């Protein structure tokens, strides 16, 4: 299952980007981060490191 970032909670610290082993997290146009669902392996590393708890499994 892929993960998603809640853009209302994300502060753009990019901690998740450096932690992602699949390199699935990229810069969003708004200066925050977004997850490329095609690359996400669903490991949850990004969610565990996010200081704002802005990342969660994507139910879609």
KOLLUM-460681 format. One line per 3 residues: number of its first residue (from 1); their letters; for each residue y, x, z of N, C-alpha, C, O, CB. Coordinates in nm, 4 decimals. Each point is the difference from the previous one (the first is absolute). Glycine has a CB too. Layout:
NUM) a) Y:X:Z:Y:X:Z:Y:X:Z:Y:X:Z:Y:X:Z; ...
END
This chain:
1) xxx) -0.1175:0.0841:0.0000:0.1175:-0.0841:0.0000:0.1250:0.0894:0.0000:0.0107:0.0930:0.0800:-0.1365:-0.2785:0.0424; 0.2160:0.1574:-0.2093:0.1251:0.0752:-0.0079:0.0947:-0.0418:0.1121:-0.0161:-0.1056:0.0613:-0.0116:0.1266:-0.3104; 0.1245:0.0624:0.2737:0.1015:-0.0274:0.1015:0.1323:-0.0332:-0.0670:0.0194:0.0275:-0.1184:-0.1353:0.1258:0.2808
4) xxx) 0.2072:-0.2129:-0.0851:0.1332:-0.0324:-0.0517:0.1035:0.0380:0.1046:-0.0303:0.0093:0.1190:-0.0618:-0.1986:-0.2605; 0.2149:0.2112:0.0952:0.1105:0.0354:0.0879:0.0976:-0.1172:0.0062:0.0439:-0.0514:-0.1029:-0.0703:0.2981:0.0478; 0.0592:-0.2875:0.1758:0.0986:-0.1061:0.0207:0.1378:0.0644:-0.0141:0.0421:0.0758:0.0875:-0.1975:-0.2105:0.0682
7) xxx) 0.2252:0.1055:-0.2637:0.1287:0.0649:-0.0259:0.1068:-0.0375:0.1022:0.1009:0.0694:0.0118:-0.1593:-0.0674:-0.2526; 0.0378:-0.1104:0.3146:0.0951:-0.0380:0.1042:-0.0154:0.0863:0.1254:0.0941:0.0137:0.0782:-0.0965:-0.2471:-0.1678; -0.1157:0.2912:0.1084:-0.0250:0.0862:0.1152:0.0140:0.1480:-0.0340:0.0342:0.0801:0.0870:-0.1863:-0.2548:0.0022
10) xxx) 0.1266:0.2116:-0.2125:0.0039:0.1397:-0.0428:0.1423:0.0553:0.0120:0.0959:-0.0634:-0.0440:-0.2893:0.0219:-0.1134; 0.2059:0.1606:0.2175:0.1309:0.0634:0.0149:0.0186:0.1171:-0.0973:0.1027:0.0677:0.0023:-0.1031:-0.1362:0.2386; -0.0993:0.0913:-0.3258:0.0110:0.1056:-0.1004:-0.0164:0.1400:0.0546:0.0570:0.0941:-0.0554:0.0900:-0.2437:-0.0666
13) xxx) -0.2230:0.1665:0.2288:-0.0190:0.1328:0.0592:-0.0971:0.0864:-0.0808:-0.0009:0.1224:0.0136:0.0472:-0.2226:0.2102; -0.1274:0.0368:-0.3073:-0.0967:0.0650:-0.0883:-0.1133:0.0733:0.0733:-0.0672:0.0838:-0.0602:0.2522:-0.0601:-0.1014; -0.2070:-0.0533:0.2882:-0.1117:0.0602:0.0737:-0.1336:-0.0353:-0.0651:-0.0907:0.0829:-0.0074:0.2254:-0.0940:0.2194
16) xxx) -0.1449:-0.1109:-0.2580:-0.1241:-0.0478:-0.0613:-0.0309:0.0751:-0.1289:-0.1160:0.0257:-0.0323:0.1559:-0.2506:0.1333; 0.0658:0.2595:-0.1740:-0.0179:0.0666:-0.1285:-0.0728:0.1331:0.0174:-0.0898:0.0326:-0.0776:0.2983:-0.1436:-0.0080; -0.1702:0.1868:0.1861:-0.0630:0.1288:0.0249:-0.1388:-0.0118:0.0582:-0.0808:0.0921:-0.0122:0.3043:0.0006:0.0452
19) xxx) -0.2524:-0.2059:0.0307:-0.1294:-0.0187:0.0654:-0.1077:-0.0556:-0.0920:-0.1189:0.0118:0.0299:0.2427:-0.0473:0.1793; -0.0842:-0.0246:-0.3199:-0.0961:-0.0677:-0.0880:-0.0877:0.1004:-0.0757:0.0509:0.0773:-0.0811:0.1109:-0.2678:0.0569; -0.2942:0.1898:0.0504:-0.0882:0.0940:-0.0693:-0.0185:-0.0326:-0.1485:-0.0395:0.0866:-0.0780:-0.0767:-0.0518:0.2943
22) xxx) 0.1446:-0.1596:-0.2555:-0.0168:-0.0411:-0.1398:0.1300:0.0144:-0.0791:0.0032:-0.0246:-0.1205:-0.1825:-0.1346:0.1926; 0.2871:0.1995:-0.0029:0.1316:0.0110:-0.0621:0.0394:-0.1306:-0.0689:0.0544:-0.0002:-0.1104:-0.0920:0.2463:0.0785; 0.0082:-0.3582:0.1005:0.0244:-0.1336:-0.0543:0.1365:-0.0554:0.0387:0.0373:-0.1081:-0.0455:-0.2814:0.0688:0.0535
25) xxx) 0.3191:0.1108:0.0746:0.1293:-0.0495:0.0459:0.1113:0.0726:-0.0745:0.0042:0.1229:-0.0068:-0.1002:-0.1770:0.2345; 0.1848:-0.0260:-0.2827:0.1091:0.0538:-0.0821:0.1335:-0.0566:0.0472:0.0052:-0.0969:0.0758:-0.1611:0.1207:-0.2728; 0.2645:0.0395:0.1500:0.1338:-0.0501:0.0305:0.0228:-0.1332:-0.0704:-0.0321:-0.0157:-0.1178:0.1171:0.2514:0.1464
28) xxx) -0.0297:-0.3300:0.0443:0.0394:-0.1284:-0.0578:0.1455:0.0117:-0.0448:0.0727:0.0858:0.0503:-0.2371:-0.2156:0.0975; 0.2078:0.0469:-0.2398:0.1391:0.0047:-0.0462:0.1036:-0.0195:0.1110:0.1144:0.0433:-0.0138:-0.1972:-0.1285:-0.2020; 0.0437:0.0209:0.3244:0.0926:-0.0265:0.1102:0.0058:0.1138:0.1025:0.0630:-0.0147:0.1047:-0.1082:-0.2272:-0.1378
31) xxx) -0.0198:0.3548:0.0040:0.0008:0.1142:0.0905:-0.1095:-0.0033:0.1041:-0.0133:0.0924:0.0802:0.2535:-0.0806:-0.1163; -0.3176:-0.1167:0.0351:-0.1109:-0.0116:0.0932:-0.1273:0.0428:-0.0723:0.0083:0.0677:-0.1025:0.1065:-0.2562:0.2305; -0.2299:0.1518:-0.0787:-0.1261:0.0390:-0.0619:-0.0753:-0.1216:-0.0500:0.0209:-0.1118:0.0469:-0.0316:0.3117:0.1014
34) xxx) -0.0766:-0.1763:-0.2436:-0.0902:-0.1059:-0.0457:-0.1357:0.0624:-0.0312:-0.0097:0.1196:-0.0272:0.2035:-0.2561:-0.0671; -0.2971:0.0548:0.0986:-0.1367:0.0465:-0.0201:-0.0487:-0.0421:-0.1378:0.0099:-0.1167:-0.0380:-0.0547:0.1040:0.2856; -0.0077:0.1088:-0.3212:-0.0644:-0.0271:-0.1286:-0.1406:-0.0496:0.0312:-0.0876:0.0784:0.0367:0.2255:0.0997:-0.1614
37) xxx) -0.1588:-0.3071:0.1101:-0.1276:-0.0612:0.0378:-0.1182:0.0551:-0.0792:-0.1134:-0.0028:0.0479:0.2391:-0.2018:0.0123; -0.1003:0.2542:-0.1799:-0.1075:0.0564:-0.0809:-0.0496:0.1331:0.0560:-0.1156:0.0371:-0.0201:0.2120:-0.1517:-0.1792; -0.0093:0.1858:0.2692:-0.0372:0.1295:0.0574:-0.0457:-0.0102:0.1447:-0.0748:0.0854:0.0475:0.2367:0.0200:-0.2011
40) xxx) -0.1179:-0.2084:0.2237:-0.0315:-0.0153:0.1425:-0.1503:-0.0131:0.0210:-0.0655:-0.0827:-0.0634:0.2882:-0.0268:0.1009; -0.2774:0.1932:0.0536:-0.1432:-0.0053:0.0301:-0.0301:-0.0825:0.1249:-0.1160:-0.0142:0.0387:0.0918:0.2372:-0.1461; 0.1281:-0.2772:0.1702:-0.0203:-0.0879:0.1146:-0.0397:0.0702:0.1279:-0.0628:-0.0607:0.0868:0.0000:-0.1089:-0.2474
43) xxx) 0.0982:0.2971:0.1742:-0.0415:0.0762:0.1182:0.0805:-0.0346:0.1252:-0.0497:0.0171:0.1114:-0.0186:0.1652:-0.2646; 0.1921:-0.2307:0.1371:0.0826:-0.0383:0.1138:0.0770:0.1125:0.0662:0.0659:-0.0221:0.1016:-0.2270:-0.1537:-0.0678; 0.1541:0.2960:-0.0892:0.0733:0.1129:0.0579:0.1495:-0.0285:0.0051:0.0661:0.0309:0.0992:-0.2419:0.1255:-0.1846
46) xxx) 0.2288:-0.2147:-0.0202:0.1431:-0.0315:-0.0056:0.0396:-0.0963:0.1106:0.1034:0.0176:0.0643:-0.1066:0.0193:-0.3110; -0.0788:-0.1385:0.2689:0.0299:-0.1003:0.1028:-0.0016:0.0618:0.1395:0.0791:-0.0380:0.0863:-0.1782:-0.1395:-0.2329; 0.0096:0.2721:0.1679:-0.0097:0.0608:0.1329:0.1160:0.0936:0.0299:0.0295:0.0253:0.1168:-0.2756:-0.0434:-0.1338
49) xxx) 0.3124:0.0700:-0.0855:0.1088:0.0952:0.0208:0.1392:-0.0648:-0.0062:0.0977:0.0606:0.0441:-0.2460:0.1141:-0.1411; 0.1585:-0.2941:0.0442:0.1300:-0.0654:-0.0173:0.0647:-0.0319:0.1355:-0.0567:-0.0753:0.0791:-0.0239:-0.0219:-0.2973; 0.1999:0.1545:0.2456:0.0641:-0.0243:0.1294:0.0541:-0.1420:0.0168:0.0304:-0.0419:0.1117:0.0275:0.2814:-0.1095
52) xxx) -0.0460:-0.3130:-0.1117:0.0545:-0.1358:0.0044:-0.1069:-0.1079:-0.0137:0.0326:-0.1187:-0.0025:0.1766:0.2093:-0.0926; -0.3348:-0.0517:0.0863:-0.1111:-0.0943:-0.0208:0.0271:-0.0890:-0.1206:-0.0249:-0.1205:0.0029:-0.0244:0.1227:0.2437; 0.1008:0.0598:-0.3532:0.0375:-0.0732:-0.1213:-0.1131:-0.0080:-0.1013:0.0165:-0.0622:-0.1050:0.2167:0.1350:0.1421
55) xxx) -0.3471:-0.0117:-0.0087:-0.1096:0.0041:-0.0977:-0.1215:-0.0735:0.0571:-0.0406:0.0216:0.1141:0.1252:0.1995:-0.2076; -0.1411:-0.3086:0.0098:-0.1149:-0.0800:0.0405:-0.0897:-0.0246:-0.1216:0.0446:0.0139:-0.1138:0.0908:-0.1240:0.2988; -0.2619:0.0736:-0.1610:-0.0869:-0.0337:-0.1130:0.0602:-0.1130:-0.0831:0.0599:-0.0933:0.0533:-0.2601:0.1665:0.0796
58) xxx) 0.1831:-0.0628:-0.2634:0.0511:-0.1022:-0.0910:-0.1080:-0.1037:-0.0216:-0.1076:0.0316:-0.0507:0.2608:0.1339:-0.0627; -0.1256:-0.2885:0.1511:-0.0976:-0.1085:-0.0096:-0.0263:-0.0440:-0.1431:-0.0982:-0.0696:-0.0262:0.1713:-0.0041:0.2495; 0.0132:0.1133:-0.3160:-0.0146:-0.0431:-0.1393:-0.1098:0.0752:-0.0701:-0.0256:-0.0240:-0.1180:0.2650:-0.0332:0.1129
END
